[in-house]
């Protein structure tokens, strides 16, 4: 998996129209809030990041004021200090009782609003996937080729357990770790389509 993107996977009830199944799953994920909102990691984790910004700002400011350093080094340190302070200002705000608290990021009312807000940060979930495509394509889910299914004994009527075993073992890694893309496999129960397995990777 490249960069700071996230790999994700889901099983959802089977629908003959894969596009319908995809959109239904996206609506469920959106409704339960199972996605990243904000800067690329959950709001509850941002407090743990703040000390890092504060340390960068403090150390950079000290370098910027160190007259023994070359002028360029002092300038770059000053820029770094300002950047760190701007990050703090962006995600924290003054509390009426003193100190700082996290800024509240309002949840968008629709998936489209969320995707627009997150832009290239992404939601790190299947919400970043908007369509079905017969071949790999950005922001699309495509079927895992029959030849690949056969390689992992998933051809024919693979069960949910068989798909889970292959996925968790890491055999499908190279097919699901391409950012902003995903694959799907139909799972069977008693030789009949039962679920659809979606897996992919998205977010920055």
Protein Blocks (a to p, Z undefined) as FASTA:
>chain_A
ZZjbdcddddddddfblmlmmmmmmmmmmmnopacehjhpafklmmmmmmmmmmmmmmmm
mmmmmmkbcfklmmmmmmmmmmmmmmmmmmpccdfkgpjddddddddfbfklmmmmnmmn
onoiaklpcbdcfbdcehiacdddfklmmmnopghjacfklmmmmmmnopmmmmmmcghi
acdddddeehiafbdcddddedZZ
